Amino acid sequence: MAIEPIPFNKPYMTGLEIESINEAHALGSLSGDGTFTRRCREWLEQLTGTQALLTHSCTAALEMSALLLDIQPGDEVIMPSYTFVSTANAFVLRGGVPVFVDIRPDTLNLDETKIGDAITQKTKAIVPVHYAGVSCEMDEIMAIAARNSLAVVEDAAQGVMSSYRGKMLGSIGDFGAYSFHETKNIISGEGGSLLVNREESLNDAEIIREKGTDRSQFLRGERDKYSWQDHGSSYLPGELIAAFLWGQMRRADEITSMRMEAWERYDELLGPLKASLDCQTPTIPAHVQHNAHMYYVILPRGVDRDSVLKYMREQKVGAIFHYVPLHSAPAGRRFGRQSGELENTDDLASRIVRLPLWCGISESQQCYVVDSLKAAINAD
Ligand SMILES: Cc1ncc(COP(=O)(O)O)c(C=O)c1O
């Protein structure tokens, strides 16, 4: 029997997106900060308790936070090496120096016990990345930041709908950045949001987002004209993107529970096999609520990951690896520096395999994925 390919990701459409886009079309106002941007913003503000600004990507939100922190050439920013390039690039664009710290072996998140050794006179900020939508140890990270007068920017690209001790990810540090890229849980193709947790930075954030002008205040009737105020760029999405996103936000709980069902099924299927396969599966600390963004397996040492992925691909399973650690990439070596050994980063990045996970993946498809993984490991 021919097997249908099982893709790694399948963007989920709620069906409400078209309705919202039609409404935006009928309203006839397509540039940013219209009806749908406002709805999305209010939804985010209610969810997180922060001031939220919709952006065209998480990358844009991270760049905005680098501008808000006034990162200057030579300023150091502590972050994991096991992350997406934008975490570092946002600061490198301002002349900042990413300082790479190792990750924890259980959650693959920034190891909070190693941050202290990375701090110098030049350190300005810590950027915890909530990998797979599972929170970093934020109490410890916030305490280190407070003791050393450092800002905290949460890269919560994967963390929409996740929380830490009851607080939504992205709402704990000074700034938080969400992604609505089509590979994430709540999507708009490209899209993101900056969460502002410092009341005094909101005005500057609005100016940075609107090309360095006070247009946002003007549109609210707080100015009789708008003009160039400070540095800035164009970081806001148009209304069609916001309309699509609104069609997703209205179903955010359903999306999360569908993903959670698939995530838990993998966990049930792999739990009994973990020991015999000698694999590691995700750890979710008790004080953390995750959003089922990702299910991964850390292969046993000595198993060749490329062969496993090739075998699974031949079986039509879209399993994939993840980040190439930034400290080992050409630009990471040029622009950043590492603090201490990055043993867990190198080790885990080379052994991780991410499994297909999307709304609507069936039980039989997931059983097939797990069988294919087992066969691939045993075949190696
Ligand atoms: C940790 C992390 N940060 C930032 C980004 C960038 O997000 P966007 O594509 O919305 O700019 C990603 C994208 O996958 C990511 O995984």
The ligand as an ORCA input file, in Angstrom:
! r2SCAN-3c Opt
* xyz 0 1
  C      14.176     31.041     18.771
  C      13.750     31.830     17.571
  N      13.900     33.156     17.571
  C      13.511     33.919     16.525
  C      12.967     33.346     15.398
  C      12.569     34.228     14.246
  O      11.192     34.274     14.051
  P      10.559     34.993     12.768
  O      10.672     34.032     11.632
  O       9.143     35.289     13.143
  O      11.331     36.237     12.538
  C      12.799     31.962     15.347
  C      12.216     31.336     14.152
  O      12.078     30.144     14.014
  C      13.199     31.186     16.454
  O      13.069     29.838     16.462
*
